């Protein structure tokens, strides 16, 4: 389902890891990010070969993603697990509302 929605493993994998594998929140989110990153490489290469990648936009995206990843990791270490779970739940709700609000 997360592949169909094009939002990566962060949508379904962490809740599945937490409920099915009983992983703590931080480990579930980190594991999902690692899995998504590994799976993104072959997909990105194929799309590049097919001409679907705009390298200029990709470079701009990387300029934002790299510092944001560092910041996110620091916030994760700073927050208590309960607040991290709440923040993650709010993020999922915002993404769900955004998807439902899209036309067509």
C-alpha positions as CSV (number, residue, x, y, z in Angstrom):
1,X,0.0,0.0,0.0
2,X,2.8,2.5,0.8
3,X,4.3,1.8,-2.7
4,X,1.0,2.6,-4.3
5,X,0.8,5.9,-2.4
6,X,4.4,6.6,-3.3
7,X,5.4,7.7,0.2
8,X,7.9,4.9,0.9
9,X,8.2,2.5,3.8
10,X,7.7,5.2,6.5
11,X,4.0,4.9,6.2
12,X,3.4,1.2,6.9
13,X,6.7,-0.3,8.1
14,X,7.2,1.5,11.5
15,X,3.7,0.7,12.8
16,X,4.1,-2.9,11.5
17,X,7.6,-3.2,13.2
18,X,6.2,-1.8,16.4
19,X,3.1,-4.0,16.6
20,X,4.2,-7.2,14.9
21,X,7.9,-7.3,15.9
22,X,7.5,-5.4,19.1
23,X,10.4,-3.0,18.2
24,X,10.7,0.2,20.2
25,X,9.7,3.3,18.3
26,X,13.2,4.6,17.6
27,X,14.3,1.2,16.3
28,X,11.2,0.7,14.2
29,X,11.6,4.1,12.5
30,X,15.3,3.7,12.0
31,X,14.9,0.2,10.5
32,X,12.2,1.5,8.1
33,X,14.4,4.3,7.0
34,X,17.3,2.0,6.4
35,X,15.1,-0.4,4.4
36,X,13.6,2.5,2.3
37,X,17.0,3.8,1.6
38,X,18.3,0.5,0.4
39,X,15.3,-0.1,-1.8
40,X,15.4,3.4,-3.2
41,X,18.9,2.9,-4.8
42,X,17.9,0.4,-7.5
43,X,14.6,2.2,-8.2
44,X,16.5,5.5,-8.5
45,X,19.1,4.0,-10.9
46,X,16.4,2.5,-13.1
47,X,14.4,5.8,-13.3
48,X,17.7,7.6,-14.1
49,X,18.4,5.2,-17.0
50,X,14.8,5.7,-18.2
51,X,15.3,9.5,-18.2
52,X,12.8,10.2,-15.4
53,X,15.2,12.0,-13.1
54,X,15.8,15.8,-13.1
55,X,19.3,16.1,-11.8
56,X,18.9,19.8,-10.9
57,X,15.9,19.1,-8.7
58,X,17.6,16.1,-7.3
59,X,20.6,18.2,-6.3
60,X,18.3,20.8,-4.6
61,X,16.4,18.0,-2.8
62,X,19.7,16.5,-1.5
63,X,20.7,20.0,-0.3
64,X,17.6,20.0,1.9
65,X,17.4,16.3,2.8
66,X,21.0,15.9,4.1
67,X,20.8,18.6,6.8
68,X,17.2,17.7,7.6
69,X,18.2,14.1,8.2
70,X,20.9,15.2,10.7
71,X,18.4,17.5,12.4
72,X,15.8,14.7,12.5
73,X,18.2,12.4,14.1
74,X,19.2,15.0,16.7
75,X,15.5,15.6,17.5
76,X,14.9,11.9,17.8
77,X,17.7,11.6,20.4
78,X,16.3,14.6,22.3
79,X,12.6,13.6,22.4
80,X,11.2,11.0,24.8
81,X,9.8,7.9,23.1
82,X,6.2,8.9,24.0
83,X,6.5,12.3,22.3
84,X,8.2,10.7,19.3
85,X,5.2,8.4,18.9
86,X,2.8,11.3,19.1
87,X,4.8,13.4,16.6
88,X,4.9,10.4,14.2
89,X,1.1,9.9,14.6
90,X,0.5,13.6,13.8
91,X,2.7,13.3,10.8
92,X,0.8,10.3,9.5
93,X,-2.5,12.2,10.0
94,X,-1.3,15.2,8.1
95,X,-0.1,13.0,5.2
96,X,-3.5,11.2,5.2
97,X,-5.4,14.5,5.1
98,X,-3.1,15.8,2.3
99,X,-3.7,12.7,0.2
100,X,-7.5,12.8,0.7
101,X,-7.5,16.5,-0.2
102,X,-5.8,15.9,-3.6
103,X,-8.1,16.3,-6.6
104,X,-8.8,13.2,-8.7
